[in-house]
Amino acid sequence: MTSAPLSVSSFLTDQYELTMVDAAIRSGTHERECVFEVFARHLPGGRRYGVVAGTGRLLDLIADFRFRDAELDWLRDNHVVYDKAIDWLSDYRFSGNIWGYQEGELYFPGSPILVVDGTFAEAVLLETLVLSVLNYDSAVASAAARMVSAASGRPLAEMGSRRTGERSAVAAARAAYIAGFGATSNLEAGRSWGIPTMGTAAHSFTLLHDTEEEAFRAQVAALGPDTTLLVDTYDVTAAVDLAIRVAGTGLGAVRIDSGDLPEQVAAVRKQLDGLGATTTRITVTNDLDEYTIAALRAAPVDSYGVGTSVVTGSGSPAADMVYKLVARKDAAGDWISVAKKSTQKATIGGRKFPVREFDEDGRATAEVIHVGEPEGATSSHRPLLVPLMTDGVPVERYRGAAGTTLAREHRAAAMAELPLDAFRLGRGDPAIPTSYA
């Protein structure tokens, strides 16, 4: 059996989303207007803030969420749903409204980062897709933002494609870029989202040649003396000396991928300066995370390449977000709040309108979530929800490469509002408290 090409997003979901729709159609409740909300009960890993990412990708996926004949036939043949639901799904297009935190915004426990307003059937179908995108992308962006802070202004490149799924690799590159990384090794991320790409050679290229000198000469001939030469295949000291002899003192950079990095970097910097290569940069790529990056602050490192830790959320590969029904219309057409009451997983019902409060210096002091009524902007706080989709049509400014750049800019502005304590890497409480009004 051959599989149909995946050009729609409707099957990137769990079966119970469709069986709920089927049952709701049977009970006549599928068209009740509802409000669903995405939030995280806590920040993973004792972190002090999270970064919203994935919104731009999600808008495209929702726009493509539909059921073709191939999907409908599969559902029918496998008895997932029955004829009335099949007929309803055949015309499915999300036509509701979505608000959310602007991509790149910071979030805290309880932050309603996405609010989906539509009929029950329309909105519940999106649950798995919404969570799979926001949970992963926000986890990557939250970890990447900590690495950017630890790097203290030195550039970082994302290079973790070989450490995650092929689609996740593109999503991770985008999320890391929003969080402040400057480039990615992933070409699809560059093509799809306009992210700068980078890359030169691996150890296999050196091992391919009869000598390290032949490998260096071949790379310089192909890429020019501004390239980055990998110097730890054999002996680092000998390779650095050889690299400058081959490329000259204008060599762009050397890369170190192993060893005791603080000691190794210091020795290489001293050697490069002694050879007259004072402008040759040093980049390191050896199993880095925010903690090892912070430990290298005093070392003469010029840039970092991060792989496994960034694409796995540095130990927290999901942001623990949930998608919950918080309000619906009853049989009479009146809005009522609904909420779970179960122990440790209770929710707060009602439509939410969050604002971030600031002190006189412009530093964030609290996240206040107004239930039921919106709160307008003032000099001391700003509303956090922006329209993302209106009547099923995505807001264009948040999509594509331009939307990715906008998210990156917004993340930088939002980070500048945090209190200084937020940048500590140790486990702790959220940087600002969340309260309900």
C-alpha positions in Angstrom: 0.0 0.0 0.0 1.3 3.5 -0.9 0.6 6.5 1.3 -1.0 9.7 0.0 1.4 12.7 -0.2 1.0 14.9 2.9 -0.1 18.2 1.6 -2.8 18.9 4.2 -2.5 19.0 7.9 -5.7 17.4 9.0 -4.1 14.0 9.8 -1.5 15.5 12.0 -3.9 14.8 14.8 -5.2 12.3 17.3 -8.2 10.1 16.6 -10.2 11.3 19.6 -10.5 14.7 18.1 -12.6 13.2 15.2 -14.6 10.8 17.4 -15.6 13.7 19.6 -16.8 15.5 16.5 -18.7 12.4 15.4 -20.4 12.1 18.8 -21.2 15.8 19.1 -22.9 15.7 15.6 -25.0 12.8 16.8 -26.0 14.7 20.0 -26.6 17.9 18.1 -24.1 19.9 20.1 -21.3 20.2 17.5 -22.3 23.8 16.5 -22.4 25.3 20.0 -20.1 28.3 20.1 -17.0 27.7 22.3 -13.8 29.3 23.5 -10.7 27.1 23.9 -7.5 28.4 25.5 -3.9 27.3 25.4 -1.8 27.8 28.5 1.0 26.1 30.5 0.4 25.3 34.2 4.1 25.8 34.9 7.4 26.5 33.3 9.5 23.5 32.6 12.8 22.9 34.4 12.4 25.6 37.0 12.9 28.3 34.4 11.9 31.9 34.9 10.2 32.7 31.6 9.1 31.0 28.4 9.1 32.3 24.8 6.1 31.8 22.5 7.1 30.3 19.2 5.4 28.4 16.4 2.5 30.8 15.8 3.5 31.7 12.2 3.9 28.0 11.3 0.6 27.2 13.0 -1.4 29.7 11.0 -0.3 28.1 7.8 -1.1 24.6 9.1 -4.6 25.7 10.2 -5.2 27.3 6.8 -4.3 23.9 5.2 -6.4 21.8 7.7 -8.9 20.1 5.4 -10.0 16.6 4.4 -9.6 15.5 0.8 -11.1 12.3 -0.7 -8.0 10.3 0.3 -8.4 11.3 4.0 -12.2 10.8 4.0 -11.9 7.4 2.3 -9.3 6.3 4.9 -11.6 7.4 7.8 -14.6 5.6 6.3 -12.6 2.4 5.5 -11.2 2.2 9.0 -14.5 3.0 10.7 -13.1 6.0 12.6 -16.2 8.1 12.1 -19.5 7.5 10.3 -21.4 9.0 7.4 -22.7 12.2 9.0 -19.3 13.1 10.3 -17.7 12.2 6.9 -20.1 14.6 5.2 -19.3 17.3 7.7 -15.6 16.9 7.5 -15.7 17.0 3.7 -16.5 20.7 3.9 -14.3 21.6 6.9 -12.5 24.9 6.9 -11.8 26.7 10.2 -14.0 29.8 10.0 -13.6 31.1 13.6 -11.4 33.6 15.3 -8.0 33.2 17.0 -6.3 35.6 19.3 -2.9 35.0 20.9 0.3 36.3 22.4 2.3 37.7 19.5 5.0 35.3 18.5 8.2 36.0 20.3 6.3 37.2 23.4 7.2 35.9 26.8 4.8 33.8 28.8 4.4 32.6 32.3 2.3 30.0 34.2 -1.4 30.5 33.3 -0.7 32.8 30.3 -3.5 32.3 27.8 -1.1 32.3 24.8 -3.8 31.2 22.3 -7.6 31.7 22.4 -9.6 29.8 19.8 -13.2 31.0 19.2 -15.5 28.9 17.0 -18.0 26.0 17.1 -17.1 23.1 19.2 -16.5 20.8 16.2 -14.4 23.4 14.3 -12.3 24.3 17.3 -11.8 20.9 19.0 -10.3 19.4 15.7 -7.3 21.8 16.1 -6.3 20.7 19.6 -3.5 18.2 18.7 -2.1 20.3 15.9 -2.0 23.5 18.0 -0.3 21.7 20.9 2.2 19.8 18.8 3.4 23.0 17.2 3.3 25.4 20.2 4.7 22.8 22.7 7.8 22.0 20.7 8.6 25.4 19.1 8.1 27.2 22.4 10.3 24.7 24.3 13.1 25.2 21.7 12.7 29.0 21.8 12.7 29.1 25.6 15.9 27.1 25.8 17.5 29.0 23.0 16.7 32.4 24.6 18.6 31.3 27.7 21.6 30.4 25.5 21.5 33.8 23.8 21.6 35.4 27.2 24.4 33.2 28.4 26.4 34.1 25.2 26.5 37.8 26.3 26.2 39.2 22.7 28.4 36.6 21.0 26.6 35.0 18.0 25.1 31.5 18.0 24.3 29.2 15.2 21.7 26.4 15.3 23.1 23.1 14.0 20.9 20.3 15.5 19.2 18.9 12.4 20.8 15.5 12.9 19.5 15.3 16.4 15.8 15.5 15.8 13.1 14.6 13.2 13.4 16.1 9.8 10.4 18.3 10.2 11.3 19.2 13.8 14.7 20.3 12.5 13.1 23.0 10.4 10.8 24.1 13.2 13.7 24.1 15.7 15.8 26.3 13.4 13.0 28.8 13.1 12.3 28.8 16.9 16.0 29.3 17.7 16.2 32.2 15.2 13.2 33.9 16.9 15.0 33.4 20.2 18.1 35.3 19.0 20.3 32.7 17.2 21.9 34.3 14.1 22.0 31.4 11.7 21.1 27.7 11.1 22.8 24.9 9.2 19.3 23.7 7.9 18.7 24.7 4.3 14.9 24.2 4.4 14.7 26.6 7.3 16.6 29.1 5.2 14.4 28.6 2.2 11.0 28.5 4.0 11.6 31.2 6.6 14.4 33.4 5.4 16.9 32.4 8.1 20.6 32.9 7.3 22.3 29.6 6.7 25.9 28.6 7.4 28.2 25.6 7.2 31.6 24.5 5.8 33.1 21.1 6.5 33.0 18.1 8.9 35.8 15.8 10.1 34.9 13.4 7.2 36.2 16.0 4.7 39.6 16.1 6.4 39.6 12.3 6.7 38.8 12.0 3.0 42.1 13.5 2.0 45.6 12.0 2.3 46.8 14.8 4.6 45.2 17.5 6.6 47.0 20.1 4.5 45.4 18.7 1.3 42.0 19.0 3.0 42.6 22.6 4.1 43.9 23.6 0.7 40.8 22.1 -1.0 38.4 23.9 1.3 40.2 27.3 1.0 40.3 26.8 -2.8 36.5 26.2 -2.8 35.3 28.7 -0.2 38.1 31.3 0.1 40.3 32.2 3.0 37.4 33.6 5.0 36.2 30.1 5.6 36.2 28.3 8.9 38.7 25.4 9.2 38.0 22.5 11.6 41.2 22.0 13.6 40.6 19.2 16.0 40.6 16.1 13.7 44.2 15.2 14.7 46.3 17.6 16.7 44.9 21.1 17.4 48.2 22.9 17.8 49.6 21.5 14.6 46.3 22.1 12.7 46.1 25.8 13.7 49.7 26.3 12.5 48.9 24.6 9.3 45.6 26.5 8.8 47.4 29.8 8.9 50.1 28.6 6.6 47.5 27.5 4.1 45.0 30.3 4.3 47.1 33.2 5.6 46.6 35.4 8.5 43.3 36.5 7.0 41.7 33.1 7.7 38.1 33.7 8.8 37.8 31.3 11.7 38.9 28.0 13.2 36.4 25.6 14.8 37.0 23.5 17.8 34.7 20.5 18.4 36.3 18.7 21.3 38.5 18.9 24.3 38.6 21.0 27.5 37.2 24.1 25.8 38.2 26.9 28.2 41.8 25.7 28.2 41.8 24.8 24.5 40.3 28.1 23.4 42.8 30.2 25.4 45.7 28.2 23.9 44.4 28.6 20.4 43.8 32.3 20.8 47.4 32.8 22.0 48.7 30.7 19.1 46.7 32.6 16.5 47.8 36.0 17.8 51.4 34.8 17.9 51.1 33.8 14.2 49.7 37.2 13.3 46.2 36.0 12.8 44.7 38.4 15.2 41.4 38.7 13.3 40.8 35.0 12.9 37.8 34.0 15.0 37.3 31.0 17.2 34.0 29.1 17.1 33.2 26.2 19.4 30.7 23.4 18.8 31.2 20.7 21.5 27.9 19.6 23.1 27.1 23.1 24.2 24.1 24.2 26.3 23.4 27.4 28.3 25.5 26.2 31.2 28.6 25.4 29.1 28.1 28.6 27.2 28.0 30.6 30.4 31.1 28.8 31.6 33.0 30.1 28.5 32.2 33.8 29.1 35.7 34.5 30.2 37.2 32.5 27.3 38.1 34.2 24.0 35.3 32.5 22.1 33.9 34.5 19.2 30.9 32.3 18.4 29.0 29.1 19.2 27.4 26.3 17.3 24.7 24.5 19.3 23.1 21.2 18.3 21.4 18.6 20.5 20.6 20.8 23.5 18.7 23.4 21.5 16.6 21.1 19.4 15.7 19.1 22.5 14.8 22.2 24.6 17.9 21.7 26.7 16.2 18.9 28.7 12.6 20.1 28.3 11.5 19.1 24.8 7.9 20.1 25.4 6.5 23.2 27.0 3.7 21.4 28.9 0.9 23.5 27.3 -2.7 22.3 27.3 -5.8 23.1 25.2 -8.9 23.6 27.3 -12.5 24.5 26.8 -13.1 27.5 29.1 -16.5 29.0 27.9 -19.4 27.9 25.7 -22.9 28.9 24.9 -25.7 26.9 26.5 -28.9 25.7 24.7 -30.4 29.2 25.3 -27.5 30.9 23.6 -26.0 32.4 26.7 -22.3 32.3 27.5 -21.3 30.2 30.5 -17.9 29.6 31.9 -16.7 25.9 32.2 -13.7 24.5 33.9 -12.1 21.2 35.1 -12.3 20.6 38.8 -10.0 17.5 39.0 -7.2 17.5 41.6 -4.0 19.1 40.4 -5.4 19.7 36.9 -8.2 22.2 37.7 -8.6 25.0 35.2 -10.1 28.5 35.5 -13.1 29.1 33.3 -14.1 32.1 31.3 -12.7 34.1 28.5 -9.4 35.7 29.5 -7.8 39.1 28.7 -4.2 39.2 29.9 -2.1 42.3 30.4 1.5 42.8 31.5 2.1 45.4 34.2 5.3 47.5 34.4 7.0 49.7 36.9 8.0 53.3 36.3 11.3 52.1 34.7 9.5 49.9 32.2 10.3 46.6 33.9 7.7 43.9 33.9 6.3 43.3 37.4 3.3 41.1 36.9 1.0 39.2 34.5 -2.6 40.0 35.3 -5.3 37.9 33.6 -8.7 39.6 33.5 -11.5 37.0 33.3 -14.6 38.0 31.4 -13.8 41.7 30.6 -11.0 43.2 28.6 -8.6 45.8 30.1 -7.5 48.6 27.8 -3.9 49.8 27.5 -2.5 52.3 29.9 0.9 53.7 30.7 1.5 51.0 33.3 0.4 47.9 31.3 -0.2 46.6 27.8 -2.7 44.0 26.6 -1.1 40.8 25.4 -3.6 39.3 23.0 -3.4 40.2 19.3 -5.7 39.0 16.5 -4.1 36.1 14.6 -7.0 34.8 12.6 -10.3 36.5 11.7 -13.2 34.5 10.2 -10.7 31.8 9.4 -8.3 34.1 7.5 -4.8 34.4 9.0 -3.4 37.8 9.7 -0.8 38.1 7.0 1.8 40.1 9.0 2.5 37.1 11.2 3.2 34.6 8.4 6.2 33.7 6.3 9.7 35.1 6.5 8.4 38.6 7.4 6.4 37.2 10.3 9.5 35.3 11.5 11.6 38.5 11.5 8.8 40.3 13.3 8.7 37.6 16.0 12.5 37.8 16.4 12.2 41.6 16.9 9.3 41.2 19.4 11.2 38.6 21.4 14.2 41.0 21.8 11.9 43.9 22.9 10.0 41.6 25.4 13.3 40.3 26.9 14.4 43.9 27.5 11.4 44.3 29.8 12.3 41.5 32.2 13.8 42.2 35.6 17.4 41.3 35.8 16.8 38.3 38.1 15.0 36.6 35.2 18.4 35.9 33.5 19.8 33.7 36.3 20.3 30.1 34.9 19.6 28.3 38.2 16.2 26.9 39.0 13.8 29.4 40.4 10.3 30.9 40.4 8.9 32.7 37.4 10.4 36.1 36.8 7.0 37.8 37.4 3.9 36.5 39.2 0.6 35.7 37.5 -2.7 36.8 39.1 -6.3 36.8 38.1 -8.7 39.8 38.2 
